[in-house]
């Protein structure tokens, strides 16, 4: 299950899924190749937002690629509302890390 932030839209998932399955590309190509029912301008705005949030990376010239955080979100391992990683059991992945970094007395 994905953990979408309140700032996200259903288009964001479609953009991330498209870039997960395809090479980096532009909002124009996403609109035509993925048959997204949105204008290129709207797809471009959402790509910019996803870039600001760290789920996409702008490569310049309007080309975007998915980031490791974007991949983690698609797999259900990143809660984008609270920006925390979640393990496969649905637990906060950082809880285990905090316990493992303690020193032995």
C-alpha positions in Angstrom: 0.0 0.0 0.0 1.3 3.5 -0.9 1.3 6.2 1.7 0.5 9.4 -0.2 1.0 12.8 1.4 -2.1 15.1 1.4 -0.2 17.3 -1.1 -0.2 14.5 -3.7 -2.7 13.9 -6.5 -3.6 10.8 -8.5 -1.6 12.2 -11.4 1.5 12.1 -9.3 1.2 8.3 -9.0 0.7 8.0 -12.8 3.8 10.2 -13.5 6.0 8.1 -11.0 4.7 4.8 -12.5 5.4 6.0 -16.0 9.0 7.1 -15.1 9.5 3.8 -13.2 8.7 1.8 -16.3 10.4 4.1 -18.9 13.5 6.1 -19.4 13.7 9.8 -18.2 11.5 12.0 -20.4 9.6 15.2 -20.6 6.0 16.1 -19.5 5.1 16.4 -23.2 6.1 12.8 -23.9 4.4 11.6 -20.7 1.2 13.2 -21.8 1.3 11.6 -25.2 2.9 8.2 -24.5 1.1 7.5 -21.3 -2.2 8.9 -22.7 -2.6 11.0 -19.6 -5.9 12.9 -19.6 -4.2 16.2 -18.5 -2.6 19.1 -20.3 1.2 19.2 -20.7 1.2 22.3 -18.5 -0.5 20.4 -15.7 1.8 17.4 -16.0 4.8 19.9 -16.0 3.5 21.6 -12.8 3.2 18.2 -11.0 6.6 17.2 -12.2 8.1 20.4 -10.7 6.3 19.7 -7.4 7.5 16.1 -7.3 11.0 17.4 -8.0 10.7 19.9 -5.1 9.6 17.0 -2.8 12.5 14.7 -4.0 10.5 12.0 -5.8 11.7 13.2 -9.2 14.9 14.8 -10.3 15.1 17.4 -13.0 17.9 16.6 -15.5 17.5 19.9 -17.3 15.7 20.9 -20.5 12.4 19.7 -19.0 13.5 16.1 -18.6 12.7 14.2 -15.4 13.7 10.9 -13.9 12.4 9.1 -10.8 14.6 9.1 -7.7 15.3 6.4 -5.1 12.7 8.1 -2.8 10.2 8.0 -5.7 10.9 4.2 -6.2 10.5 3.7 -2.4 7.1 5.5 -2.5 5.9 3.3 -5.3 6.9 0.2 -3.4 5.0 1.4 -0.3 8.2 2.0 1.7 8.0 5.8 2.0 5.2 7.8 3.7 5.3 11.1 1.9 3.0 12.8 4.4 5.4 12.3 7.3 8.4 11.7 5.1 9.5 8.5 6.9 10.5 5.1 5.6 8.4 2.1 6.3 9.6 -1.5 6.4 7.7 -4.4 4.8 5.7 -5.1 8.0 4.3 -1.5 8.0 6.6 -0.3 10.8 8.6 2.8 10.9 12.0 1.6 9.4 13.9 4.2 11.5 12.8 2.7 14.8 15.0 -0.3 14.2 17.9 1.9 13.1 17.8 3.9 16.3 17.9 0.7 18.4 20.7 -0.8 16.4 23.0 2.3 16.8 23.0 2.2 20.6 26.3 1.4 22.3 26.9 -1.7 24.4 27.5 -1.0 28.1 
